[in-house]
């Protein structure tokens, strides 16, 4: 639905090499879909900053 919108999106999840995900984050994103584990991992590595997040939807919070 958002293909023609001027928004940059990316998805990050575990179980795969994170290099492509880190590069996508470095380019900047407007919408990020992330699994909790990979999100925390990349936050701890300082690839993601959450201080400018305006809306957060957290799924699987019971697993964190």
VMD Tcl script that builds the backbone (N, CA, C; Angstrom):
set m [mol new atoms 192]
animate dup $m
set s [atomselect $m all]
$s set {name element resname resid chain x y z} {
  {N N UNK 1 A 0.810 -1.204 0.000}
  {CA C UNK 1 A 0.000 0.000 0.000}
  {C C UNK 1 A 0.850 1.263 0.000}
  {N N UNK 2 A 2.017 1.199 0.563}
  {CA C UNK 2 A 2.830 2.399 0.678}
  {C C UNK 2 A 3.900 2.554 -0.377}
  {N N UNK 3 A 3.847 1.757 -1.395}
  {CA C UNK 3 A 4.894 1.765 -2.425}
  {C C UNK 3 A 5.116 3.151 -3.028}
  {N N UNK 4 A 4.073 3.907 -3.239}
  {CA C UNK 4 A 4.200 5.215 -3.881}
  {C C UNK 4 A 4.361 6.370 -2.894}
  {N N UNK 5 A 4.429 6.067 -1.620}
  {CA C UNK 5 A 4.618 7.110 -0.616}
  {C C UNK 5 A 6.106 7.403 -0.444}
  {N N UNK 6 A 6.442 8.626 -0.066}
  {CA C UNK 6 A 7.858 8.985 0.114}
  {C C UNK 6 A 8.397 8.568 1.483}
  {N N UNK 7 A 8.179 7.320 1.842}
  {CA C UNK 7 A 8.635 6.801 3.131}
  {C C UNK 7 A 9.665 5.701 2.912}
  {N N UNK 8 A 10.690 5.709 3.744}
  {CA C UNK 8 A 11.693 4.644 3.701}
  {C C UNK 8 A 11.362 3.641 4.802}
  {N N UNK 9 A 11.245 2.399 4.423}
  {CA C UNK 9 A 10.913 1.346 5.377}
  {C C UNK 9 A 11.974 0.262 5.329}
  {N N UNK 10 A 12.114 -0.450 6.435}
  {CA C UNK 10 A 12.982 -1.625 6.454}
  {C C UNK 10 A 12.499 -2.576 7.532}
  {N N UNK 11 A 12.901 -3.822 7.395}
  {CA C UNK 11 A 12.547 -4.876 8.338}
  {C C UNK 11 A 13.839 -5.475 8.866}
  {N N UNK 12 A 13.913 -5.656 10.188}
  {CA C UNK 12 A 15.079 -6.318 10.772}
  {C C UNK 12 A 14.606 -7.463 11.648}
  {N N UNK 13 A 15.329 -8.569 11.570}
  {CA C UNK 13 A 14.972 -9.762 12.334}
  {C C UNK 13 A 16.215 -10.621 12.482}
  {N N UNK 14 A 16.198 -11.484 13.463}
  {CA C UNK 14 A 17.338 -12.352 13.724}
  {C C UNK 14 A 17.374 -13.552 12.801}
  {N N UNK 15 A 18.448 -14.315 12.937}
  {CA C UNK 15 A 18.593 -15.529 12.152}
  {C C UNK 15 A 19.266 -15.324 10.811}
  {N N UNK 16 A 19.577 -14.072 10.486}
  {CA C UNK 16 A 20.278 -13.757 9.238}
  {C C UNK 16 A 21.427 -12.806 9.566}
  {N N UNK 17 A 22.362 -12.684 8.639}
  {CA C UNK 17 A 23.466 -11.750 8.814}
  {C C UNK 17 A 22.903 -10.338 8.906}
  {N N UNK 18 A 23.394 -9.563 9.847}
  {CA C UNK 18 A 22.832 -8.235 10.082}
  {C C UNK 18 A 23.446 -7.135 9.215}
  {N N UNK 19 A 24.422 -7.439 8.388}
  {CA C UNK 19 A 25.108 -6.414 7.597}
  {C C UNK 19 A 24.154 -5.607 6.725}
  {N N UNK 20 A 23.293 -6.267 5.973}
  {CA C UNK 20 A 22.349 -5.547 5.102}
  {C C UNK 20 A 21.367 -4.718 5.923}
  {N N UNK 21 A 20.970 -5.238 7.078}
  {CA C UNK 21 A 20.048 -4.509 7.932}
  {C C UNK 21 A 20.703 -3.241 8.472}
  {N N UNK 22 A 21.955 -3.343 8.887}
  {CA C UNK 22 A 22.684 -2.183 9.409}
  {C C UNK 22 A 22.859 -1.130 8.317}
  {N N UNK 23 A 23.160 -1.561 7.105}
  {CA C UNK 23 A 23.302 -0.612 5.992}
  {C C UNK 23 A 21.985 0.106 5.708}
  {N N UNK 24 A 20.887 -0.618 5.763}
  {CA C UNK 24 A 19.577 0.002 5.544}
  {C C UNK 24 A 19.281 1.032 6.626}
  {N N UNK 25 A 19.619 0.718 7.857}
  {CA C UNK 25 A 19.410 1.660 8.953}
  {C C UNK 25 A 20.276 2.903 8.781}
  {N N UNK 26 A 21.501 2.713 8.313}
  {CA C UNK 26 A 22.416 3.839 8.127}
  {C C UNK 26 A 21.899 4.813 7.069}
  {N N UNK 27 A 21.164 4.307 6.090}
  {CA C UNK 27 A 20.580 5.174 5.063}
  {C C UNK 27 A 19.412 5.988 5.618}
  {N N UNK 28 A 18.868 5.543 6.741}
  {CA C UNK 28 A 17.744 6.229 7.366}
  {C C UNK 28 A 16.427 5.551 7.038}
  {N N UNK 29 A 15.555 5.470 8.016}
  {CA C UNK 29 A 14.246 4.860 7.815}
  {C C UNK 29 A 13.175 5.712 8.488}
  {N N UNK 30 A 12.002 5.687 7.896}
  {CA C UNK 30 A 10.840 6.341 8.490}
  {C C UNK 30 A 9.999 5.336 9.265}
  {N N UNK 31 A 9.946 4.107 8.758}
  {CA C UNK 31 A 9.175 3.043 9.401}
  {C C UNK 31 A 10.077 1.825 9.531}
  {N N UNK 32 A 10.221 1.337 10.756}
  {CA C UNK 32 A 11.053 0.166 11.026}
  {C C UNK 32 A 10.190 -0.928 11.636}
  {N N UNK 33 A 10.236 -2.101 11.038}
  {CA C UNK 33 A 9.572 -3.286 11.578}
  {C C UNK 33 A 10.695 -4.158 12.126}
  {N N UNK 34 A 10.607 -4.547 13.401}
  {CA C UNK 34 A 11.720 -5.275 14.014}
  {C C UNK 34 A 11.234 -6.303 15.015}
  {N N UNK 35 A 11.940 -7.416 15.073}
  {CA C UNK 35 A 11.689 -8.366 16.148}
  {C C UNK 35 A 12.408 -7.840 17.393}
  {N N UNK 36 A 11.872 -8.121 18.583}
  {CA C UNK 36 A 12.465 -7.574 19.802}
  {C C UNK 36 A 13.940 -7.929 19.986}
  {N N UNK 37 A 14.303 -9.171 19.717}
  {CA C UNK 37 A 15.688 -9.589 19.924}
  {C C UNK 37 A 16.674 -8.841 19.053}
  {N N UNK 38 A 16.381 -8.733 17.757}
  {CA C UNK 38 A 17.301 -8.034 16.849}
  {C C UNK 38 A 17.293 -6.538 17.134}
  {N N UNK 39 A 16.132 -5.989 17.506}
  {CA C UNK 39 A 16.062 -4.573 17.857}
  {C C UNK 39 A 16.984 -4.270 19.031}
  {N N UNK 40 A 16.893 -5.068 20.080}
  {CA C UNK 40 A 17.759 -4.863 21.242}
  {C C UNK 40 A 19.224 -5.057 20.886}
  {N N UNK 41 A 19.508 -6.062 20.084}
  {CA C UNK 41 A 20.881 -6.335 19.665}
  {C C UNK 41 A 21.475 -5.131 18.935}
  {N N UNK 42 A 20.748 -4.583 17.974}
  {CA C UNK 42 A 21.259 -3.449 17.209}
  {C C UNK 42 A 21.278 -2.159 18.030}
  {N N UNK 43 A 20.378 -2.034 18.995}
  {CA C UNK 43 A 20.444 -0.891 19.919}
  {C C UNK 43 A 21.712 -0.972 20.759}
  {N N UNK 44 A 22.009 -2.156 21.276}
  {CA C UNK 44 A 23.212 -2.341 22.092}
  {C C UNK 44 A 24.485 -2.103 21.294}
  {N N UNK 45 A 24.434 -2.354 19.994}
  {CA C UNK 45 A 25.586 -2.098 19.124}
  {C C UNK 45 A 25.598 -0.655 18.609}
  {N N UNK 46 A 24.623 0.124 19.031}
  {CA C UNK 46 A 24.480 1.539 18.665}
  {C C UNK 46 A 24.227 1.773 17.179}
  {N N UNK 47 A 23.545 0.828 16.558}
  {CA C UNK 47 A 23.122 1.009 15.171}
  {C C UNK 47 A 21.729 1.628 15.102}
  {N N UNK 48 A 21.003 1.556 16.218}
  {CA C UNK 48 A 19.647 2.109 16.285}
  {C C UNK 48 A 19.563 3.022 17.495}
  {N N UNK 49 A 18.981 4.197 17.276}
  {CA C UNK 49 A 18.684 5.109 18.378}
  {C C UNK 49 A 17.174 5.258 18.460}
  {N N UNK 50 A 16.655 5.130 19.650}
  {CA C UNK 50 A 15.205 5.204 19.830}
  {C C UNK 50 A 14.745 6.551 20.385}
  {N N UNK 51 A 15.662 7.487 20.556}
  {CA C UNK 51 A 15.299 8.764 21.173}
  {C C UNK 51 A 14.441 9.657 20.275}
  {N N UNK 52 A 14.378 9.373 18.988}
  {CA C UNK 52 A 13.564 10.192 18.086}
  {C C UNK 52 A 12.334 9.453 17.580}
  {N N UNK 53 A 12.015 8.342 18.204}
  {CA C UNK 53 A 10.834 7.568 17.812}
  {C C UNK 53 A 9.592 8.308 18.287}
  {N N UNK 54 A 8.639 8.503 17.387}
  {CA C UNK 54 A 7.408 9.180 17.785}
  {C C UNK 54 A 6.273 8.198 18.049}
  {N N UNK 55 A 6.297 7.035 17.398}
  {CA C UNK 55 A 5.280 6.007 17.620}
  {C C UNK 55 A 5.980 4.659 17.676}
  {N N UNK 56 A 5.637 3.854 18.677}
  {CA C UNK 56 A 6.218 2.523 18.818}
  {C C UNK 56 A 5.098 1.509 18.963}
  {N N UNK 57 A 5.125 0.486 18.143}
  {CA C UNK 57 A 4.204 -0.640 18.266}
  {C C UNK 57 A 5.064 -1.837 18.611}
  {N N UNK 58 A 4.829 -2.427 19.780}
  {CA C UNK 58 A 5.661 -3.527 20.256}
  {C C UNK 58 A 4.839 -4.802 20.307}
  {N N UNK 59 A 5.279 -5.783 19.556}
  {CA C UNK 59 A 4.638 -7.090 19.545}
  {C C UNK 59 A 5.576 -8.058 20.243}
  {N N UNK 60 A 5.050 -9.123 20.773}
  {CA C UNK 60 A 5.827 -10.135 21.481}
  {C C UNK 60 A 6.491 -9.566 22.730}
  {N N UNK 61 A 5.890 -8.570 23.346}
  {CA C UNK 61 A 6.459 -7.961 24.542}
  {C C UNK 61 A 6.598 -8.967 25.673}
  {N N UNK 62 A 5.779 -9.988 25.674}
  {CA C UNK 62 A 5.854 -10.996 26.720}
  {C C UNK 62 A 7.137 -11.816 26.621}
  {N N UNK 63 A 7.847 -11.764 25.515}
  {CA C UNK 63 A 9.078 -12.534 25.338}
  {C C UNK 63 A 10.326 -11.737 25.675}
  {N N UNK 64 A 10.182 -10.448 25.930}
  {CA C UNK 64 A 11.361 -9.610 26.192}
  {C C UNK 64 A 11.828 -9.771 27.626}
}
mol reanalyze $m
mol bondsrecalc $m
mol representation Tube
mol addrep $m
